[in-house]
Amino acid sequence: MIARLKSQIETILQDVKRETQTLADAEAQLTRLAEEEAEIRASISDDEQAAEAEAAAELEAALAALSASEAAYDAANRAAAEYQARKQALDNTLAQNAQRREKLLAEQ
């Protein structure tokens, strides 16, 4: 009977040793998974930072293009106003010349 109890105790000790090893393996696997998760999160963070930097650069380029477009629009408006003023001055000069010609023809 003592031999049987010793055998059972040895079996239990082997089971405990095996379960302890299984727990240690599981803990090691959890540690590896936690490290992998941390790496993935860091990678995602890096990707987000890169995307934010790219978006900021695109926004800056868009603002520069908008500013250039506004400057070109203002320059076009000034040129159009200048053209209208010159056209009006030319029309006035032509009208005055026509009146002078008519006056000169009438005097002849």
C-alpha positions in Angstrom: 0.0 0.0 0.0 2.8 2.4 0.8 4.4 1.6 -2.6 1.1 2.4 -4.2 0.8 5.7 -2.3 4.4 6.5 -3.3 3.6 5.8 -6.9 0.5 8.0 -6.7 2.5 10.8 -5.1 5.2 10.5 -7.8 2.5 10.6 -10.5 1.0 13.7 -8.8 4.5 15.3 -8.6 5.0 14.6 -12.3 1.6 16.1 -13.1 2.4 19.2 -11.0 5.8 19.5 -12.8 4.1 19.1 -16.2 1.4 21.7 -15.3 4.1 24.0 -13.9 6.0 23.8 -17.2 2.7 24.3 -19.1 2.0 27.5 -17.0 5.6 28.7 -17.6 5.2 28.1 -21.4 1.8 29.9 -21.3 3.4 32.9 -19.4 6.2 33.0 -21.9 3.8 33.0 -24.8 1.7 35.8 -23.2 4.9 37.8 -22.8 5.8 37.3 -26.4 2.3 38.3 -27.5 2.4 41.4 -25.3 5.8 42.4 -26.9 4.3 41.8 -30.3 1.3 43.9 -29.5 3.6 46.7 -28.3 5.5 46.6 -31.5 2.3 46.7 -33.6 1.0 49.6 -31.6 4.3 51.4 -32.0 4.2 50.7 -35.7 0.6 52.0 -35.9 1.7 55.1 -34.0 4.6 55.7 -36.5 2.2 55.2 -39.4 -0.2 57.7 -37.9 2.6 60.2 -37.4 3.8 59.8 -40.9 0.2 60.2 -42.2 -0.2 63.4 -40.1 3.1 64.8 -41.4 2.0 64.0 -45.0 -1.4 65.6 -44.5 0.3 68.7 -43.0 2.6 68.9 -46.0 -0.3 68.5 -48.4 -2.3 71.2 -46.5 0.7 73.5 -46.6 1.0 73.0 -50.4 -2.7 73.6 -50.9 -2.5 76.8 -48.9 0.4 78.0 -51.0 -1.5 77.2 -54.2 -4.5 79.0 -52.8 -2.4 82.0 -52.0 -0.9 82.0 -55.4 -4.3 81.7 -57.0 -5.6 84.6 -55.0 -2.6 86.7 -56.0 -3.2 85.8 -59.7 -6.9 86.6 -59.3 -6.1 90.0 -57.8 -3.6 90.7 -60.6 -6.2 89.7 -63.2 -8.7 92.0 -61.6 -6.2 94.9 -61.6 -5.4 94.2 -65.3 -9.1 94.1 -66.2 -9.7 97.4 -64.4 -6.7 98.9 -66.1 -7.9 97.6 -69.5 -11.4 99.1 -68.8 -9.8 102.5 -67.9 -7.7 102.5 -71.0 -10.6 101.5 -73.2 -12.7 104.2 -71.7 -9.9 106.8 -72.3 -9.5 105.6 -75.9 -13.3 105.7 -76.5 -13.3 109.3 -75.0 -10.4 110.3 -77.2 -12.1 108.8 -80.3 -15.3 110.6 -79.5 -13.5 113.9 -79.0 -11.6 113.4 -82.3 -14.8 112.6 -84.1 -16.4 115.8 -82.7 -13.3 117.8 -83.8 -13.4 116.3 -87.2 -17.1 117.1 -87.6 -16.5 120.6 -86.3 -13.6 121.1 -88.8 -15.7 119.7 -91.7 -18.5 121.9 -90.7 -16.2 125.0 -90.7 -14.9 124.2 -94.2 
